[in-house]
Amino acid sequence: MFGIGMPELIIILVIILIIFGAGKLPEIGAGMGKAIRNFKGESDEEEKKDPEKIEEEKKE
């Protein structure tokens, strides 16, 4: 996963825990989950569009 091993992940998680605190972590996780779902939904919709419409939008 991106060349990151277990020790690096643990260090990153500890730093995030120190910066944001344990109370904010669920809120941050929920926000990231919503953002990923929105991004995935938009990319799925983009694939369903006609290729001609996509080209027209890029030109604008």
PyMOL Python script that loads the backbone (N, CA, C, O; Angstrom):
from pymol import cmd

cmd.read_pdbstr("""\
ATOM      1  N   MET A   1       0.846  -1.190   0.000  1.00  0.00           N
ATOM      2  CA  MET A   1       0.000   0.000   0.000  1.00  0.00           C
ATOM      3  C   MET A   1       0.880   1.239   0.000  1.00  0.00           C
ATOM      4  O   MET A   1       1.297   1.692   1.066  1.00  0.00           O
ATOM      5  N   PHE A   2       1.166   1.785  -1.143  1.00  0.00           N
ATOM      6  CA  PHE A   2       1.940   3.006  -1.317  1.00  0.00           C
ATOM      7  C   PHE A   2       3.344   2.905  -0.743  1.00  0.00           C
ATOM      8  O   PHE A   2       3.969   3.933  -0.483  1.00  0.00           O
ATOM      9  N   GLY A   3       3.854   1.707  -0.539  1.00  0.00           N
ATOM     10  CA  GLY A   3       5.193   1.537  -0.010  1.00  0.00           C
ATOM     11  C   GLY A   3       5.308   1.901   1.463  1.00  0.00           C
ATOM     12  O   GLY A   3       6.407   2.155   1.957  1.00  0.00           O
ATOM     13  N   ILE A   4       4.181   1.928   2.167  1.00  0.00           N
ATOM     14  CA  ILE A   4       4.191   2.266   3.594  1.00  0.00           C
ATOM     15  C   ILE A   4       4.033   0.972   4.373  1.00  0.00           C
ATOM     16  O   ILE A   4       3.098   0.204   4.149  1.00  0.00           O
ATOM     17  N   GLY A   5       4.954   0.744   5.286  1.00  0.00           N
ATOM     18  CA  GLY A   5       4.904  -0.463   6.094  1.00  0.00           C
ATOM     19  C   GLY A   5       4.139  -0.239   7.388  1.00  0.00           C
ATOM     20  O   GLY A   5       3.649   0.859   7.651  1.00  0.00           O
ATOM     21  N   MET A   6       4.043  -1.275   8.182  1.00  0.00           N
ATOM     22  CA  MET A   6       3.306  -1.218   9.439  1.00  0.00           C
ATOM     23  C   MET A   6       3.898  -0.200  10.422  1.00  0.00           C
ATOM     24  O   MET A   6       3.132   0.535  11.044  1.00  0.00           O
ATOM     25  N   PRO A   7       5.222  -0.120  10.591  1.00  0.00           N
ATOM     26  CA  PRO A   7       5.760   0.870  11.539  1.00  0.00           C
ATOM     27  C   PRO A   7       5.421   2.313  11.136  1.00  0.00           C
ATOM     28  O   PRO A   7       5.126   3.147  11.991  1.00  0.00           O
ATOM     29  N   GLU A   8       5.466   2.598   9.838  1.00  0.00           N
ATOM     30  CA  GLU A   8       5.143   3.948   9.385  1.00  0.00           C
ATOM     31  C   GLU A   8       3.678   4.279   9.642  1.00  0.00           C
ATOM     32  O   GLU A   8       3.350   5.388  10.064  1.00  0.00           O
ATOM     33  N   LEU A   9       2.788   3.300   9.383  1.00  0.00           N
ATOM     34  CA  LEU A   9       1.363   3.518   9.634  1.00  0.00           C
ATOM     35  C   LEU A   9       1.084   3.784  11.109  1.00  0.00           C
ATOM     36  O   LEU A   9       0.279   4.651  11.449  1.00  0.00           O
ATOM     37  N   ILE A  10       1.748   3.041  11.975  1.00  0.00           N
ATOM     38  CA  ILE A  10       1.555   3.224  13.415  1.00  0.00           C
ATOM     39  C   ILE A  10       2.019   4.611  13.833  1.00  0.00           C
ATOM     40  O   ILE A  10       1.339   5.282  14.609  1.00  0.00           O
ATOM     41  N   ILE A  11       3.159   5.046  13.332  1.00  0.00           N
ATOM     42  CA  ILE A  11       3.669   6.382  13.665  1.00  0.00           C
ATOM     43  C   ILE A  11       2.704   7.459  13.187  1.00  0.00           C
ATOM     44  O   ILE A  11       2.428   8.412  13.916  1.00  0.00           O
ATOM     45  N   ILE A  12       2.187   7.313  11.961  1.00  0.00           N
ATOM     46  CA  ILE A  12       1.237   8.294  11.419  1.00  0.00           C
ATOM     47  C   ILE A  12      -0.031   8.327  12.269  1.00  0.00           C
ATOM     48  O   ILE A  12      -0.537   9.404  12.584  1.00  0.00           O
ATOM     49  N   LEU A  13      -0.546   7.158  12.640  1.00  0.00           N
ATOM     50  CA  LEU A  13      -1.760   7.110  13.455  1.00  0.00           C
ATOM     51  C   LEU A  13      -1.549   7.724  14.837  1.00  0.00           C
ATOM     52  O   LEU A  13      -2.441   8.394  15.358  1.00  0.00           O
ATOM     53  N   VAL A  14      -0.391   7.506  15.429  1.00  0.00           N
ATOM     54  CA  VAL A  14      -0.091   8.102  16.736  1.00  0.00           C
ATOM     55  C   VAL A  14      -0.020   9.620  16.624  1.00  0.00           C
ATOM     56  O   VAL A  14      -0.544  10.329  17.483  1.00  0.00           O
ATOM     57  N   ILE A  15       0.618  10.122  15.579  1.00  0.00           N
ATOM     58  CA  ILE A  15       0.704  11.571  15.378  1.00  0.00           C
ATOM     59  C   ILE A  15      -0.691  12.168  15.192  1.00  0.00           C
ATOM     60  O   ILE A  15      -0.999  13.210  15.769  1.00  0.00           O
ATOM     61  N   ILE A  16      -1.534  11.515  14.393  1.00  0.00           N
ATOM     62  CA  ILE A  16      -2.903  11.996  14.189  1.00  0.00           C
ATOM     63  C   ILE A  16      -3.671  11.984  15.504  1.00  0.00           C
ATOM     64  O   ILE A  16      -4.423  12.916  15.793  1.00  0.00           O
ATOM     65  N   LEU A  17      -3.490  10.948  16.294  1.00  0.00           N
ATOM     66  CA  LEU A  17      -4.157  10.859  17.589  1.00  0.00           C
ATOM     67  C   LEU A  17      -3.718  11.993  18.507  1.00  0.00           C
ATOM     68  O   LEU A  17      -4.543  12.569  19.217  1.00  0.00           O
ATOM     69  N   ILE A  18      -2.435  12.316  18.500  1.00  0.00           N
ATOM     70  CA  ILE A  18      -1.917  13.400  19.337  1.00  0.00           C
ATOM     71  C   ILE A  18      -2.463  14.750  18.873  1.00  0.00           C
ATOM     72  O   ILE A  18      -2.852  15.578  19.697  1.00  0.00           O
ATOM     73  N   ILE A  19      -2.495  14.973  17.567  1.00  0.00           N
ATOM     74  CA  ILE A  19      -2.925  16.268  17.033  1.00  0.00           C
ATOM     75  C   ILE A  19      -4.424  16.486  17.241  1.00  0.00           C
ATOM     76  O   ILE A  19      -4.825  17.541  17.732  1.00  0.00           O
ATOM     77  N   PHE A  20      -5.247  15.520  16.882  1.00  0.00           N
ATOM     78  CA  PHE A  20      -6.691  15.714  16.896  1.00  0.00           C
ATOM     79  C   PHE A  20      -7.370  15.205  18.160  1.00  0.00           C
ATOM     80  O   PHE A  20      -8.465  15.662  18.485  1.00  0.00           O
ATOM     81  N   GLY A  21      -6.772  14.300  18.864  1.00  0.00           N
ATOM     82  CA  GLY A  21      -7.394  13.737  20.052  1.00  0.00           C
ATOM     83  C   GLY A  21      -8.336  12.603  19.701  1.00  0.00           C
ATOM     84  O   GLY A  21      -8.772  12.470  18.558  1.00  0.00           O
ATOM     85  N   ALA A  22      -8.641  11.796  20.687  1.00  0.00           N
ATOM     86  CA  ALA A  22      -9.464  10.610  20.463  1.00  0.00           C
ATOM     87  C   ALA A  22     -10.908  10.974  20.132  1.00  0.00           C
ATOM     88  O   ALA A  22     -11.580  10.228  19.420  1.00  0.00           O
ATOM     89  N   GLY A  23     -11.393  12.097  20.631  1.00  0.00           N
ATOM     90  CA  GLY A  23     -12.787  12.482  20.405  1.00  0.00           C
ATOM     91  C   GLY A  23     -13.081  12.886  18.974  1.00  0.00           C
ATOM     92  O   GLY A  23     -14.198  12.693  18.494  1.00  0.00           O
ATOM     93  N   LYS A  24     -12.105  13.438  18.291  1.00  0.00           N
ATOM     94  CA  LYS A  24     -12.317  13.919  16.923  1.00  0.00           C
ATOM     95  C   LYS A  24     -12.109  12.838  15.866  1.00  0.00           C
ATOM     96  O   LYS A  24     -12.564  13.003  14.734  1.00  0.00           O
ATOM     97  N   LEU A  25     -11.442  11.749  16.199  1.00  0.00           N
ATOM     98  CA  LEU A  25     -11.139  10.726  15.203  1.00  0.00           C
ATOM     99  C   LEU A  25     -12.378  10.146  14.513  1.00  0.00           C
ATOM    100  O   LEU A  25     -12.339   9.956  13.298  1.00  0.00           O
ATOM    101  N   PRO A  26     -13.477   9.853  15.226  1.00  0.00           N
ATOM    102  CA  PRO A  26     -14.661   9.355  14.515  1.00  0.00           C
ATOM    103  C   PRO A  26     -15.228  10.378  13.526  1.00  0.00           C
ATOM    104  O   PRO A  26     -15.682  10.013  12.442  1.00  0.00           O
ATOM    105  N   GLU A  27     -15.201  11.656  13.903  1.00  0.00           N
ATOM    106  CA  GLU A  27     -15.692  12.702  13.006  1.00  0.00           C
ATOM    107  C   GLU A  27     -14.813  12.792  11.759  1.00  0.00           C
ATOM    108  O   GLU A  27     -15.320  12.930  10.646  1.00  0.00           O
ATOM    109  N   ILE A  28     -13.520  12.714  11.944  1.00  0.00           N
ATOM    110  CA  ILE A  28     -12.591  12.779  10.810  1.00  0.00           C
ATOM    111  C   ILE A  28     -12.805  11.572   9.898  1.00  0.00           C
ATOM    112  O   ILE A  28     -12.844  11.716   8.676  1.00  0.00           O
ATOM    113  N   GLY A  29     -12.942  10.394  10.482  1.00  0.00           N
ATOM    114  CA  GLY A  29     -13.177   9.186   9.694  1.00  0.00           C
ATOM    115  C   GLY A  29     -14.482   9.257   8.913  1.00  0.00           C
ATOM    116  O   GLY A  29     -14.540   8.856   7.750  1.00  0.00           O
ATOM    117  N   ALA A  30     -15.526   9.767   9.553  1.00  0.00           N
ATOM    118  CA  ALA A  30     -16.816   9.884   8.869  1.00  0.00           C
ATOM    119  C   ALA A  30     -16.714  10.881   7.714  1.00  0.00           C
ATOM    120  O   ALA A  30     -17.255  10.643   6.634  1.00  0.00           O
ATOM    121  N   GLY A  31     -16.026  11.987   7.942  1.00  0.00           N
ATOM    122  CA  GLY A  31     -15.851  12.984   6.883  1.00  0.00           C
ATOM    123  C   GLY A  31     -15.068  12.430   5.709  1.00  0.00           C
ATOM    124  O   GLY A  31     -15.409  12.686   4.554  1.00  0.00           O
ATOM    125  N   MET A  32     -14.028  11.677   5.997  1.00  0.00           N
ATOM    126  CA  MET A  32     -13.236  11.079   4.924  1.00  0.00           C
ATOM    127  C   MET A  32     -14.062  10.038   4.166  1.00  0.00           C
ATOM    128  O   MET A  32     -13.961   9.938   2.943  1.00  0.00           O
ATOM    129  N   GLY A  33     -14.873   9.268   4.882  1.00  0.00           N
ATOM    130  CA  GLY A  33     -15.730   8.272   4.234  1.00  0.00           C
ATOM    131  C   GLY A  33     -16.740   8.922   3.296  1.00  0.00           C
ATOM    132  O   GLY A  33     -16.971   8.436   2.189  1.00  0.00           O
ATOM    133  N   LYS A  34     -17.343  10.029   3.747  1.00  0.00           N
ATOM    134  CA  LYS A  34     -18.294  10.752   2.897  1.00  0.00           C
ATOM    135  C   LYS A  34     -17.597  11.301   1.662  1.00  0.00           C
ATOM    136  O   LYS A  34     -18.136  11.237   0.558  1.00  0.00           O
ATOM    137  N   ALA A  35     -16.404  11.838   1.849  1.00  0.00           N
ATOM    138  CA  ALA A  35     -15.668  12.400   0.716  1.00  0.00           C
ATOM    139  C   ALA A  35     -15.330  11.316  -0.310  1.00  0.00           C
ATOM    140  O   ALA A  35     -15.447  11.540  -1.515  1.00  0.00           O
ATOM    141  N   ILE A  36     -14.918  10.163   0.163  1.00  0.00           N
ATOM    142  CA  ILE A  36     -14.576   9.059  -0.750  1.00  0.00           C
ATOM    143  C   ILE A  36     -15.824   8.577  -1.483  1.00  0.00           C
ATOM    144  O   ILE A  36     -15.778   8.313  -2.685  1.00  0.00           O
ATOM    145  N   ARG A  37     -16.958   8.460  -0.750  1.00  0.00           N
ATOM    146  CA  ARG A  37     -18.201   8.037  -1.400  1.00  0.00           C
ATOM    147  C   ARG A  37     -18.646   9.043  -2.451  1.00  0.00           C
ATOM    148  O   ARG A  37     -19.074   8.654  -3.537  1.00  0.00           O
ATOM    149  N   ASN A  38     -18.548  10.336  -2.139  1.00  0.00           N
ATOM    150  CA  ASN A  38     -18.930  11.363  -3.106  1.00  0.00           C
ATOM    151  C   ASN A  38     -18.033  11.310  -4.336  1.00  0.00           C
ATOM    152  O   ASN A  38     -18.512  11.413  -5.465  1.00  0.00           O
ATOM    153  N   PHE A  39     -16.751  11.150  -4.118  1.00  0.00           N
ATOM    154  CA  PHE A  39     -15.816  11.073  -5.238  1.00  0.00           C
ATOM    155  C   PHE A  39     -16.126   9.863  -6.110  1.00  0.00           C
ATOM    156  O   PHE A  39     -16.147   9.959  -7.337  1.00  0.00           O
ATOM    157  N   LYS A  40     -16.365   8.724  -5.466  1.00  0.00           N
ATOM    158  CA  LYS A  40     -16.672   7.508  -6.209  1.00  0.00           C
ATOM    159  C   LYS A  40     -17.985   7.659  -6.972  1.00  0.00           C
ATOM    160  O   LYS A  40     -18.089   7.230  -8.121  1.00  0.00           O
ATOM    161  N   GLY A  41     -18.984   8.266  -6.339  1.00  0.00           N
ATOM    162  CA  GLY A  41     -20.265   8.480  -7.003  1.00  0.00           C
ATOM    163  C   GLY A  41     -20.137   9.385  -8.206  1.00  0.00           C
ATOM    164  O   GLY A  41     -20.740   9.125  -9.248  1.00  0.00           O
ATOM    165  N   GLU A  42     -19.357  10.450  -8.077  1.00  0.00           N
ATOM    166  CA  GLU A  42     -19.148  11.364  -9.197  1.00  0.00           C
ATOM    167  C   GLU A  42     -18.395  10.689 -10.331  1.00  0.00           C
ATOM    168  O   GLU A  42     -18.714  10.900 -11.501  1.00  0.00           O
ATOM    169  N   SER A  43     -17.403   9.880  -9.996  1.00  0.00           N
ATOM    170  CA  SER A  43     -16.646   9.207 -11.052  1.00  0.00           C
ATOM    171  C   SER A  43     -17.512   8.163 -11.753  1.00  0.00           C
ATOM    172  O   SER A  43     -17.370   7.955 -12.958  1.00  0.00           O
ATOM    173  N   ASP A  44     -18.414   7.497 -11.008  1.00  0.00           N
ATOM    174  CA  ASP A  44     -19.333   6.542 -11.628  1.00  0.00           C
ATOM    175  C   ASP A  44     -20.291   7.253 -12.571  1.00  0.00           C
ATOM    176  O   ASP A  44     -20.572   6.761 -13.664  1.00  0.00           O
ATOM    177  N   GLU A  45     -20.793   8.412 -12.152  1.00  0.00           N
ATOM    178  CA  GLU A  45     -21.687   9.184 -13.009  1.00  0.00           C
ATOM    179  C   GLU A  45     -20.962   9.662 -14.259  1.00  0.00           C
ATOM    180  O   GLU A  45     -21.540   9.697 -15.345  1.00  0.00           O
ATOM    181  N   GLU A  46     -19.709  10.026 -14.102  1.00  0.00           N
ATOM    182  CA  GLU A  46     -18.908  10.504 -15.232  1.00  0.00           C
ATOM    183  C   GLU A  46     -18.749   9.402 -16.275  1.00  0.00           C
ATOM    184  O   GLU A  46     -18.765   9.678 -17.475  1.00  0.00           O
ATOM    185  N   GLU A  47     -18.596   8.169 -15.833  1.00  0.00           N
ATOM    186  CA  GLU A  47     -18.443   7.046 -16.749  1.00  0.00           C
ATOM    187  C   GLU A  47     -19.738   6.770 -17.510  1.00  0.00           C
ATOM    188  O   GLU A  47     -19.699   6.280 -18.639  1.00  0.00           O
ATOM    189  N   LYS A  48     -20.876   7.077 -16.906  1.00  0.00           N
ATOM    190  CA  LYS A  48     -22.164   6.809 -17.531  1.00  0.00           C
ATOM    191  C   LYS A  48     -22.526   7.851 -18.588  1.00  0.00           C
ATOM    192  O   LYS A  48     -23.372   7.597 -19.445  1.00  0.00           O
ATOM    193  N   LYS A  49     -21.890   9.020 -18.531  1.00  0.00           N
ATOM    194  CA  LYS A  49     -22.192  10.077 -19.492  1.00  0.00           C
ATOM    195  C   LYS A  49     -21.714   9.683 -20.886  1.00  0.00           C
ATOM    196  O   LYS A  49     -20.846   8.826 -21.050  1.00  0.00           O
ATOM    197  N   ASP A  50     -22.304  10.332 -21.876  1.00  0.00           N
ATOM    198  CA  ASP A  50     -21.859  10.133 -23.244  1.00  0.00           C
ATOM    199  C   ASP A  50     -20.471  10.725 -23.419  1.00  0.00           C
ATOM    200  O   ASP A  50     -20.190  11.788 -22.866  1.00  0.00           O
ATOM    201  N   PRO A  51     -19.608  10.079 -24.164  1.00  0.00           N
ATOM    202  CA  PRO A  51     -18.269  10.623 -24.401  1.00  0.00           C
ATOM    203  C   PRO A  51     -18.309  12.009 -25.057  1.00  0.00           C
ATOM    204  O   PRO A  51     -17.434  12.836 -24.800  1.00  0.00           O
ATOM    205  N   GLU A  52     -19.315  12.270 -25.899  1.00  0.00           N
ATOM    206  CA  GLU A  52     -19.420  13.576 -26.551  1.00  0.00           C
ATOM    207  C   GLU A  52     -19.691  14.674 -25.530  1.00  0.00           C
ATOM    208  O   GLU A  52     -19.134  15.767 -25.637  1.00  0.00           O
ATOM    209  N   LYS A  53     -20.540  14.398 -24.542  1.00  0.00           N
ATOM    210  CA  LYS A  53     -20.845  15.392 -23.512  1.00  0.00           C
ATOM    211  C   LYS A  53     -19.608  15.692 -22.672  1.00  0.00           C
ATOM    212  O   LYS A  53     -19.380  16.840 -22.291  1.00  0.00           O
ATOM    213  N   ILE A  54     -18.821  14.681 -22.384  1.00  0.00           N
ATOM    214  CA  ILE A  54     -17.608  14.868 -21.590  1.00  0.00           C
ATOM    215  C   ILE A  54     -16.649  15.787 -22.339  1.00  0.00           C
ATOM    216  O   ILE A  54     -16.061  16.688 -21.740  1.00  0.00           O
ATOM    217  N   GLU A  55     -16.489  15.571 -23.631  1.00  0.00           N
ATOM    218  CA  GLU A  55     -15.598  16.414 -24.439  1.00  0.00           C
ATOM    219  C   GLU A  55     -16.109  17.853 -24.484  1.00  0.00           C
ATOM    220  O   GLU A  55     -15.314  18.791 -24.436  1.00  0.00           O
ATOM    221  N   GLU A  56     -17.426  18.036 -24.577  1.00  0.00           N
ATOM    222  CA  GLU A  56     -17.999  19.377 -24.597  1.00  0.00           C
ATOM    223  C   GLU A  56     -17.736  20.092 -23.288  1.00  0.00           C
ATOM    224  O   GLU A  56     -17.418  21.282 -23.288  1.00  0.00           O
ATOM    225  N   GLU A  57     -17.863  19.385 -22.166  1.00  0.00           N
ATOM    226  CA  GLU A  57     -17.631  19.990 -20.858  1.00  0.00           C
ATOM    227  C   GLU A  57     -16.162  20.369 -20.698  1.00  0.00           C
ATOM    228  O   GLU A  57     -15.858  21.390 -20.081  1.00  0.00           O
ATOM    229  N   LYS A  58     -15.264  19.585 -21.230  1.00  0.00           N
ATOM    230  CA  LYS A  58     -13.835  19.880 -21.122  1.00  0.00           C
ATOM    231  C   LYS A  58     -13.485  21.133 -21.915  1.00  0.00           C
ATOM    232  O   LYS A  58     -12.609  21.899 -21.512  1.00  0.00           O
ATOM    233  N   LYS A  59     -14.162  21.343 -23.037  1.00  0.00           N
ATOM    234  CA  LYS A  59     -13.880  22.513 -23.883  1.00  0.00           C
ATOM    235  C   LYS A  59     -14.340  23.799 -23.233  1.00  0.00           C
ATOM    236  O   LYS A  59     -13.762  24.858 -23.475  1.00  0.00           O
ATOM    237  N   GLU A  60     -15.376  23.719 -22.408  1.00  0.00           N
ATOM    238  CA  GLU A  60     -15.929  24.920 -21.755  1.00  0.00           C
ATOM    239  C   GLU A  60     -15.080  25.376 -20.663  1.00  0.00           C
ATOM    240  O   GLU A  60     -15.396  26.370 -20.009  1.00  0.00           O
TER     241      GLU A  60
END
""", "prot")
cmd.dss("prot")
cmd.show_as("cartoon", "prot")
cmd.util.cbc("prot")
cmd.orient("prot")
